[in-house]
Amino acid sequence: MAINEDILARFRNVVGERGIITNAEDMVPYVTDHRELFQGAAGAVLRPASTEEAAALVAICAEAGIAVVPQGGNTGLVGGSVPDGTGKAVVLNLGRMNKVRALDALNNTMTVEAGCILADLQSAAEEADRLFPLSLGAEGSCMIGGNLSTNAGGVQVLKYGNARDLVLGLEVVLADGRVWPGLNALRKDNTGYDLKHLFIGAEGTLGIITAAVLKLFPRPGQVETALMAVPKLEDVVPLLADARAASGDAVTAFELLPRLGLELVVKHFEGIRAPMETASPWYVLMEWSAGENTRKETDDGTLRAALEAFLEARFNAEVVTDAVVASSEAQARELWHIREVLPESQTREGGSIKHDVSVPVSKVADFIAEGTRRLEAQMDGIRVFPFGHVGDGNIHFNVSQPETMTKDAFYEHWKSMNRVVHDLVMDMDGSFSAEHGVGRLKRDELAHYGQPLDLELMRRLKAVFDPAGILNPGIML
């Protein structure tokens, strides 16, 4: 349904002039996705300041049959937070709902609104001497509502799990404007279906998350960070297993970086230098963390001593040929900065076709080797750029354009490259979307690879929660 002046007036009565945007130029940041792959249009951008306002807006849309596209920081990578080009939908941006409603240090929880920026929540937890471990490259601008709606992953999934594992309760606006008050702070509650998990990872298609109860953790007293040169890809996963054993399972992150990635970071980011002189086909950025009183079987009992002993053993076994161990928080941040700008370095280099995939951890090396072989056979000069979260089997298996090809010409091969990689992933019992979601970008892939019964049940759930189909239409299904 078209959004007429009477409906706009009703929206204004709920949120005031500050809470509504109707000028097309001002709406551009809200209708364009983070990677500029999707450009949409909207009848209005609505910015509620409370759950009550959000519910009232959705109720108006339900009555009028207007589609609603929920949006947080709009940092997603699959086009799931922008409307289509018809201009018939409204964007419901939750950025004004940014309060920490409560923080209970003894219960290790905080109750937060969907528009809170992830980095701000990390800081709020730190001020209470607690840790909120969800961490990803966009944490300075992404919002927790979007993180939960996409079940975000990040670099510490190995130890703390995905976003789904960090939630105790939710508050959700349903498709008819009612509010589901599920802000439960209990760790044990077996009174029926655990409904919150239906909304986490649903990308706003079943309901709009407006607040959440998040788990907090003790802050680690010891954190050690090392960058290791690992010449053989087949040694990477055994190295992870050895690190978990040597540290008493204190490995927080285990990130794979290719030589090409390090070269592009140094090339495109002024002031960043290679942390070591050793040229290696592969590098691993590893973090260990533990409490102050954690003791290891070493001379002084510290985590640092355990790490040094581990590295010495790996040197002697010729698994690791060089390593840099951060001697300060500043040096650790420098090493992590290299990992954080890795995707941007690829963008600055030119065209990039991205694959956010996962396979069982034990199959990571075989997947990378076989995927590289297949893509190089598909196109001369292609530069395969695999990196990411070995610890949970999530590899960002990206490819950069050949230096002799234009970006536009390279992008004509996007679907054929997807098919090569995703076919291999599915043959290896993996997933074509590990942490970015489905959105618009991978909707056809879900239809292609999804199990018929899975898709049937998803459509039936959609019909129950959103019978009129107004919540994020065209996303996922």
HELIX and SHEET records of a PDB file:
HELIX    1   1 GLU A    5  VAL A   15  1                                  11    
HELIX    2   2 GLU A   17  GLY A   19  5                                   3    
HELIX    3   3 ALA A   24  VAL A   31  1                                   8    
HELIX    4   4 THR A   51  ALA A   64  1                                  14    
HELIX    5   5 LEU A  118  GLU A  127  1                                  10    
HELIX    6   6 ILE A  144  SER A  149  1                                   6    
HELIX    7   7 VAL A  157  TYR A  160  1                                   4    
HELIX    8   8 ALA A  163  LEU A  166  5                                   4    
HELIX    9   9 LYS A  196  PHE A  199  1                                   4    
HELIX   10  10 LEU A  233  ASP A  235  5                                   3    
HELIX   11  11 VAL A  236  ALA A  246  1                                  11    
HELIX   12  12 ARG A  259  HIS A  268  1                                  10    
HELIX   13  13 LEU A  303  ASN A  316  1                                  14    
HELIX   14  14 GLU A  329  GLU A  340  1                                  12    
HELIX   15  15 LEU A  342  GLU A  349  1                                   8    
HELIX   16  16 VAL A  361  LYS A  363  5                                   3    
HELIX   17  17 VAL A  364  GLN A  378  1                                  15    
HELIX   18  18 VAL A  390  ASP A  392  5                                   3    
HELIX   19  19 LYS A  407  TYR A  411  1                                   5    
HELIX   20  20 TRP A  414  ASP A  427  1                                  14    
HELIX   21  21 ARG A  443  TYR A  449  1                                   7    
HELIX   22  22 PRO A  452  PHE A  465  1                                  14    
SHEET    1   A 4 ILE A  20  ILE A  21  0                                        
SHEET    2   A 4 ALA A  44  LEU A  46 -1                                        
SHEET    3   A 4 VAL A  90  ASN A  93  1                                        
SHEET    4   A 4 VAL A  68  GLN A  71  1                                        
SHEET    1   B 5 VAL A 100  ASP A 104  0                                        
SHEET    2   B 5 THR A 109  GLU A 113 -1                                        
SHEET    3   B 5 ILE A 208  LYS A 215 -1                                        
SHEET    4   B 5 VAL A 167  VAL A 173 -1                                        
SHEET    5   B 5 VAL A 179  GLY A 182 -1                                        
SHEET    1   C 2 ARG A 130  LEU A 131  0                                        
SHEET    2   C 2 PHE A 217  PRO A 218 -1                                        
SHEET    1   D 7 ASP A 322  VAL A 325  0                                        
SHEET    2   D 7 GLN A 222  ALA A 229 -1                                        
SHEET    3   D 7 TRP A 282  ALA A 290 -1                                        
SHEET    4   D 7 VAL A 251  PRO A 258 -1                                        
SHEET    5   D 7 ARG A 383  HIS A 389 -1                                        
SHEET    6   D 7 ASN A 394  SER A 400 -1                                        
SHEET    7   D 7 SER A 352  ILE A 353 -1                                        
SHEET    1   E 7 ASP A 322  VAL A 325  0                                        
SHEET    2   E 7 GLN A 222  ALA A 229 -1                                        
SHEET    3   E 7 TRP A 282  ALA A 290 -1                                        
SHEET    4   E 7 VAL A 251  PRO A 258 -1                                        
SHEET    5   E 7 ARG A 383  HIS A 389 -1                                        
SHEET    6   E 7 ASN A 394  SER A 400 -1                                        
SHEET    7   E 7 ASP A 356  SER A 358 -1                                        
END                                                                             
